[in-house]
């Protein structure tokens, strides 16, 4: 898992790579030199397998920390020391197979809360930050299918964060994957899940305003089919096993470059919140100007999404 943040508070973006070996897991932080190069990685070891990771200041000390999830059910909190290393490694167990993790404010106390997907029991688990880096008030919300990726944002414009989860069907009789949206009420509770078709095997999910209407849209990777089908789009591109990393919003006119880790052109499915009659296009460059990834891992792509009439 890969995370980018300023781990030593020098105003430069650093890179944290979190991974597992046979007997242990580690965090390797490469501090930025500010010129596109990076220092020798700083290694911190901890005992867990790794599914996903995210960074944020959990204990309000002004230093970036890390949270990692494990397929065996554990959630590790790695407290940052401010120099690229991590000290206290605390573990609490969600009682399930934890896969994706996201950070956001689910209530009104301005402390970062945790959102974790549980693949075993097909649910989303939220943990409210109690302050000083501890989490409690665990809440669970059921999903119709097996969760894959998760993103937190305000999708309906009420200034309260919501949760969107890409899910994969476990039934051969219902192979359709979905994106599930759960609207937040600002207290940590979530509303009834609403599902949208998302191809056969949706994976990573990201959110951005793709058409400049100030409403957040969703993008989902689909790693098993040769095209994309939904009520919102009409796209046909080759398939690939892939993981979407990030989107970046630029000024008008809307030109949204994004970074995709892949070996071939990747199918992407776009959703637009409550809008069904519009067109939007996006393009990547070839090769991307990426100093930490091989250009051979990337190819260009252009796709146009055509909304069906309401």
C-alpha positions in Angstrom: 0.0 0.0 0.0 1.2 3.5 -0.8 0.6 6.8 1.0 1.8 10.3 0.3 2.1 12.9 3.1 4.5 15.2 4.9 5.9 12.9 7.5 8.6 15.2 8.9 6.8 18.5 8.7 9.3 20.2 6.3 6.6 21.2 3.8 7.6 18.6 1.3 5.5 15.5 0.3 7.1 12.2 1.3 6.2 8.6 0.3 5.3 5.8 2.7 5.3 2.3 1.4 3.6 -0.3 3.7 4.0 -4.0 2.9 4.3 -7.5 4.3 6.9 -10.2 4.3 6.6 -13.8 5.5 7.0 -13.0 9.2 6.5 -9.3 9.6 5.3 -6.0 8.0 7.1 -2.7 7.6 6.7 0.9 6.8 9.4 2.4 4.5 9.2 6.2 4.4 11.2 8.0 1.7 11.6 11.7 2.7 11.6 14.2 -0.1 14.6 16.2 -0.9 12.4 18.8 -2.6 13.8 18.3 -6.1 12.0 15.1 -7.1 14.5 12.8 -5.4 14.1 11.0 -2.1 16.4 10.0 0.8 17.1 6.4 1.8 14.0 4.9 3.2 13.4 4.9 7.0 12.1 1.5 8.1 9.6 0.8 10.9 8.6 -2.8 11.6 5.4 -4.1 13.0 3.6 -7.5 13.2 0.6 -7.7 10.8 -0.3 -8.4 7.2 -1.3 -5.3 5.3 -4.4 -4.7 3.2 -4.6 -0.9 3.0 -3.2 2.2 4.6 -4.1 5.8 5.2 -2.4 8.8 6.9 -3.6 11.5 9.2 -3.0 13.2 12.5 -5.0 11.0 14.9 -3.7 12.4 18.2 -3.6 16.1 17.3 0.1 16.5 17.9 0.7 18.0 14.5 2.5 15.0 13.1 1.2 12.6 10.5 0.4 9.1 11.7 -0.6 5.9 9.7 -3.4 3.4 10.0 -3.1 0.0 8.3 -5.7 -2.7 7.9 -5.1 -6.4 7.9 -6.9 -9.2 6.2 -6.8 -11.1 9.5 -9.0 -8.5 11.2 -6.5 -6.2 12.9 -6.2 -2.5 12.5 -2.8 -1.0 13.4 -2.3 2.6 14.5 1.3 3.8 13.9 2.1 7.0 15.7 4.5 9.3 13.8 7.6 10.6 15.5 8.0 13.6 13.1 11.2 12.3 11.4 9.7 9.6 9.1 9.7 6.9 11.7 6.9 5.6 13.8 6.8 4.8 17.5 3.8 3.3 19.3 2.2 0.5 17.3 -1.2 -0.1 18.8 -3.6 -2.8 17.6 -7.3 -3.1 17.9 -9.4 -5.8 16.3 -12.5 -5.2 14.3 -13.5 -8.9 14.5 -13.5 -9.3 10.8 -11.4 -9.3 7.7 -10.5 -5.6 7.2 -9.6 -4.6 3.7 -9.9 -0.9 2.7 -9.6 2.1 5.0 -10.6 5.7 4.7 -10.3 8.7 7.1 -12.7 11.6 7.5 -14.8 13.6 10.0 -18.0 11.6 10.5 -19.2 13.7 13.4 -18.8 17.4 14.4 -15.8 17.2 16.7 -13.1 17.9 14.1 -11.2 14.7 14.9 -10.3 12.2 12.2 -12.5 9.1 12.3 -11.9 5.7 10.7 -14.0 3.9 8.1 -13.0 0.2 7.4 -14.6 -2.3 5.1 -15.2 -5.9 6.3 -15.1 -8.4 3.5 -16.0 -11.4 5.7 -19.3 -10.1 7.0 -20.1 -7.7 4.1 -20.3 -4.5 6.0 -18.7 -1.1 6.7 -17.3 -0.4 10.2 -16.8 3.1 11.5 -14.7 4.1 14.5 -15.2 7.5 16.1 -12.0 9.2 17.3 -12.0 9.7 21.1 -9.0 12.0 21.0 -5.3 11.4 21.8 -5.2 8.7 19.1 -7.8 6.3 20.6 -10.9 5.1 18.8 -14.2 3.7 20.1 -17.9 3.8 19.5 -17.7 1.1 16.8 -20.7 1.0 14.5 -21.5 -1.4 11.7 -23.5 -1.0 8.5 -24.5 -3.9 6.3 -23.8 -4.1 2.6 -25.5 -6.2 -0.1 -22.2 -7.5 -1.5 -18.5 -8.0 -0.7 -16.8 -4.6 -0.2 -13.7 -3.7 -2.2 -12.9 0.0 -2.1 -14.2 2.9 0.0 -14.2 6.7 -0.2 -15.7 9.3 2.1 -17.0 12.7 0.9 -20.1 14.9 0.9 -22.1 13.5 -2.0 -25.4 15.3 -1.5 -24.2 18.8 -0.5 -25.5 18.9 3.1 -22.0 19.5 4.6 -22.1 16.1 6.2 -19.7 13.4 5.0 -21.1 10.3 3.3 -19.5 6.9 2.4 -19.4 5.2 -1.0 -18.2 1.6 -1.3 -17.5 -0.5 -4.4 -18.8 -4.0 -3.9 -18.4 -7.3 -5.7 -21.1 -10.0 -5.9 -20.4 -13.4 -4.2 -23.2 -15.1 -6.2 -23.0 -16.6 -9.7 -26.7 -15.9 -10.0 -26.1 -12.2 -9.4 -22.7 -11.3 -11.0 -23.3 -7.6 -11.1 -21.1 -5.4 -8.9 -22.4 -2.2 -7.3 -21.4 1.1 -5.8 -23.2 1.5 -2.5 -23.8 5.0 -1.1 -24.6 5.6 2.6 -25.5 9.1 3.5 -24.2 10.4 6.8 -26.2 12.5 9.4 -23.2 14.3 10.9 -23.3 12.3 14.2 -21.5 9.2 12.9 -24.7 7.4 11.8 -25.3 6.4 8.2 -28.6 6.0 6.3 -30.0 3.2 4.3 -27.6 1.8 1.6 -28.5 2.8 -2.0 -26.9 0.7 -4.7 -25.9 1.6 -8.3 -24.7 -0.9 -11.0 -20.9 -0.9 -11.4 -19.9 -3.7 -13.8 -18.8 -7.2 -13.0 -15.8 -6.6 -10.7 -15.5 -3.1 -9.4 -12.4 -2.4 -7.3 -10.8 0.9 -6.3 -13.0 3.9 -6.0 -12.3 7.7 -6.0 -14.3 10.9 -5.9 -13.9 14.2 -7.7 -16.0 16.8 -9.6 -15.4 15.6 -13.1 -17.7 18.0 -15.0 -17.2 21.2 -13.0 -20.8 21.5 -11.7 -19.6 21.6 -8.0 -21.1 18.2 -7.4 -18.9 15.2 -6.5 -18.8 12.3 -8.9 -17.4 8.8 -8.5 -15.0 6.8 -10.5 -14.6 3.0 -10.1 -12.1 0.6 -11.7 -13.3 -2.6 -13.2 -10.7 -5.3 -13.5 -12.3 -8.3 -15.2 -14.5 -7.3 -18.2 -13.8 -5.9 -21.6 -16.1 -3.0 -21.3 -18.2 -0.9 -19.0 -22.0 -0.9 -18.7 -24.2 1.2 -16.5 -27.2 3.5 -16.6 -24.8 6.5 -16.7 -22.1 5.5 -19.2 -21.4 4.1 -22.6 -17.7 3.1 -22.6 -15.9 0.2 -24.2 -12.2 -0.2 -23.5 -9.9 -3.2 -22.9 -9.8 -4.8 -19.5 -7.0 -5.0 -17.0 -6.4 -5.9 -13.4 -5.8 -2.5 -11.8 -6.0 -0.2 -8.9 -6.9 3.5 -9.1 -4.6 5.7 -7.0 -5.6 9.3 -7.2 -7.4 12.2 -9.0 -6.4 15.8 -9.2 -8.7 18.7 -9.9 -7.4 21.6 -12.0 -8.8 25.1 -12.9 -11.4 25.7 -15.7 -11.5 24.3 -18.3 -11.9 21.0 -16.6 -8.9 18.9 -17.5 -8.5 16.1 -14.9 -5.2 14.2 -15.0 -5.1 11.1 -12.9 -2.6 8.4 -11.9 -3.4 4.7 -12.6 -1.2 1.8 -11.7 -1.5 -0.7 -14.6 0.1 -2.6 -17.4 -2.6 -1.8 -20.1 -5.5 0.5 -20.7 -7.8 0.4 -17.7 -11.6 0.4 -17.8 -13.1 3.1 -15.6 -16.7 3.6 -14.7 -18.0 7.1 -13.8 -21.0 8.0 -11.7 -22.5 11.4 -11.5 -24.5 12.2 -8.4 -28.2 12.9 -9.3 -27.3 14.0 -12.9 -28.2 11.8 -15.8 -28.0 14.0 -18.9 -24.6 15.4 -19.5 -21.3 14.6 -21.2 -17.8 14.6 -19.7 -14.4 13.5 -21.1 -11.1 13.0 -19.5 -7.6 12.2 -20.8 -4.2 11.1 -19.5 -0.8 11.9 -20.9 1.7 9.3 -22.2 4.0 8.7 -20.5 3.1 10.5 -17.3 5.8 12.6 -15.6 6.2 10.4 -12.5 9.6 10.3 -10.8 8.7 7.4 -8.5 7.0 5.0 -10.9 8.3 3.5 -14.1 6.7 5.0 -17.3 6.4 1.5 -18.6 3.6 0.9 -16.1 1.4 3.5 -17.7 -0.5 4.1 -20.9 -2.8 6.9 -22.1 -6.6 6.7 -22.1 -9.4 8.8 -23.2 -13.0 8.1 -22.5 -16.3 9.9 -22.8 -19.2 9.3 -20.5 -22.7 9.9 -22.0 -25.5 10.3 -19.6 -28.8 8.6 -20.4 -31.9 10.8 -20.4 -33.6 11.1 -17.1 
